[in-house]
């Protein structure tokens, strides 16, 4: 799988998984819930993942962004309990010396074991390249559906110039029905209704917006 700027990397000595930046929020929300429920798994799940980026941005900033999404977009974006706890405990990231990680003058202090088998199983079961593309296509179709943009060709051009990716419409024109089914299944498994395909994606109506 190709790794693009901004993608999240999850891995250990046994395997590496890539979470494209386009759907990182959705994946992280579900992963955080699992992470919070598994005793002692906070450090295990963080191995190799860009929670360091959250610390650098500011845990409170990430929290407030998710609260905005929760209010303005969908309750599915509500911050996970572990993130809320970090904010309440004042663990706001690098700026205060502690967040997901402890920080010193040399950067984050990491001493993390391998991922829990249950966590690996979840990630392997949900992270596949076509699912990522399906989520990207759905988000792009929502932009068309809501009138934010008038042509899907704009999205393709921006992605090509920004990070040299083809964008979801290149293959989505052939696979939108299959990808819609993928999204319905993952929405059912995770309970995240926001992941369900929008009408424009399911119907293929985006073809008329080139």
C-alpha positions in Angstrom: 0.0 0.0 0.0 1.3 3.5 -0.9 1.9 5.9 2.0 1.1 9.5 1.4 1.9 12.6 3.4 -0.4 12.9 6.4 -1.3 9.2 6.6 -1.2 7.5 10.0 1.1 4.5 10.4 0.3 1.7 12.8 2.8 -1.1 13.3 5.2 -3.2 15.2 7.8 -5.8 14.4 5.2 -8.1 12.9 3.2 -5.9 10.6 2.5 -2.4 9.4 -0.9 -0.8 8.7 -1.6 2.5 6.9 -4.6 4.7 7.8 -5.1 7.3 5.0 -5.5 10.8 6.4 -8.9 11.2 4.6 -10.6 8.8 7.1 -8.2 9.0 10.0 -10.8 10.7 12.3 -13.4 7.9 11.8 -10.9 5.1 12.4 -9.3 6.9 15.4 -12.7 7.4 17.0 -13.5 3.7 16.9 -10.0 2.7 17.8 -10.0 5.0 20.8 -13.1 3.3 22.1 -11.6 -0.1 21.9 -8.4 1.2 23.3 -10.2 2.8 26.3 -12.0 -0.5 27.1 -8.9 -2.7 27.1 -7.1 -2.7 30.4 -3.6 -1.6 30.0 -3.8 -1.2 26.2 -3.3 2.6 26.1 0.4 2.2 25.5 0.0 -0.9 23.3 -2.3 0.8 20.8 -0.3 4.0 20.7 2.8 2.1 19.3 3.7 3.5 16.0 0.6 5.7 15.7 0.6 9.4 15.3 -0.8 10.3 18.7 2.4 12.2 18.9 0.8 14.5 16.3 -2.1 15.0 18.7 0.3 15.9 21.4 2.1 18.4 19.2 -1.2 20.0 18.0 -2.7 20.0 21.5 -5.0 17.4 23.1 -7.5 20.2 23.9 -7.4 21.4 20.2 -8.2 17.9 19.0 -10.9 17.6 21.6 -12.6 20.9 20.6 -12.4 20.0 16.9 -14.2 16.7 17.6 -16.8 18.5 19.7 -17.5 20.8 16.8 -17.9 17.9 14.5 -20.2 16.2 17.0 -22.5 19.3 17.2 -22.3 20.3 13.5 -22.0 17.0 11.6 -22.8 13.9 13.6 -22.8 12.5 17.2 -20.5 9.8 15.9 -17.7 12.3 16.1 -18.0 12.7 19.9 -14.6 12.6 21.6 -13.8 9.2 23.1 -13.7 8.8 26.9 -9.9 8.5 26.9 -9.5 11.8 25.1 -12.0 13.5 27.4 -10.1 12.1 30.4 -6.8 13.5 29.1 -8.4 17.0 28.8 -9.9 16.8 32.3 -6.6 15.7 33.8 -4.8 18.6 32.2 -2.7 16.4 29.9 -2.9 18.7 26.9 0.2 17.6 25.1 3.7 18.8 24.4 2.9 22.4 25.6 2.4 21.2 29.2 4.9 18.3 29.1 2.4 15.5 29.0 -0.5 14.2 26.9 -0.7 10.8 25.3 3.1 10.7 26.0 5.3 12.3 28.6 7.6 14.9 27.0 11.1 16.3 27.8 13.5 18.5 26.0 14.3 15.7 23.6 10.7 15.0 22.6 8.2 12.3 23.5 9.2 9.6 25.8 8.2 6.3 24.3 8.6 2.8 25.7 5.8 0.9 24.1 5.2 -2.9 23.7 3.6 -4.6 20.7 0.0 -4.2 19.8 -2.6 -6.3 21.6 -3.8 -9.3 19.5 -7.4 -8.0 19.8 -6.3 -4.6 18.5 -4.5 -6.1 15.6 -7.6 -8.2 14.8 -9.8 -5.1 14.8 -7.4 -3.1 12.6 -6.8 -6.0 10.1 -10.6 -6.5 9.9 -11.4 -2.9 9.1 -8.4 -1.4 7.3 -8.3 -2.3 3.7 -7.4 -0.1 0.7 -10.8 -0.2 -1.0 -12.6 0.6 2.3 -10.4 3.8 2.5 -11.2 4.7 -1.0 -14.9 4.1 -0.4 -14.9 6.4 2.6 -13.1 9.0 0.5 -15.6 8.7 -2.3 -18.5 9.1 0.2 -17.0 12.2 1.7 -16.4 13.7 -1.8 -19.9 12.9 -2.9 -21.2 14.7 0.2 -19.4 17.8 -0.9 -21.2 17.6 -4.2 -24.5 16.7 -2.6 -24.3 19.7 -0.3 -23.3 22.1 -3.1 -19.9 22.9 -1.6 -18.3 22.1 -5.0 -19.9 21.8 -8.4 -17.6 19.2 -10.1 -15.8 16.1 -8.9 -13.0 17.0 -11.3 -12.0 19.8 -8.9 -11.4 17.2 -6.1 -9.3 15.1 -8.5 -7.2 18.0 -9.5 -6.6 19.2 -6.0 -5.5 15.8 -4.8 -3.2 15.4 -7.7 -1.5 18.7 -7.1 -1.5 18.4 -3.3 -0.2 14.9 -2.6 -0.1 13.3 -6.0 -3.0 10.8 -5.4 -5.5 10.0 -8.0 -8.5 10.6 -5.8 -11.6 8.4 -5.2 -13.5 9.1 -8.4 -11.0 7.4 -10.8 -11.9 4.0 -9.5 -15.1 4.9 -7.9 -16.9 5.3 -11.2 -16.6 1.5 -11.6 -16.8 0.4 -8.0 -19.3 2.8 -6.3 -21.9 0.1 -5.9 -19.5 -2.4 -4.4 -18.0 0.3 -2.2 -21.5 1.4 -1.0 -22.0 -2.1 0.2 -18.7 -2.0 2.1 -19.7 1.2 3.8 -23.1 -0.2 4.8 -21.3 -3.2 6.4 -18.7 -1.2 8.2 -21.4 1.2 9.5 -23.4 -1.8 10.8 -20.3 -3.3 12.5 -19.1 -0.2 14.1 -22.4 1.5 14.8 -21.1 4.7 13.2 -24.1 5.8 11.0 -22.0 8.7 9.5 -20.1 6.1 7.5 -23.2 5.0 5.6 -23.0 6.0 1.9 -24.9 9.1 0.9 -27.6 9.0 -1.8 -25.3 10.5 -4.4 -22.7 7.8 -4.0 -25.2 4.9 -3.8 -27.0 6.1 -7.0 -23.9 7.0 -9.0 -25.4 10.5 -9.5 -22.0 12.0 -9.2 -21.4 11.0 -12.8 -23.4 14.1 -13.8 -21.1 16.4 -11.9 -17.9 16.1 -13.9 
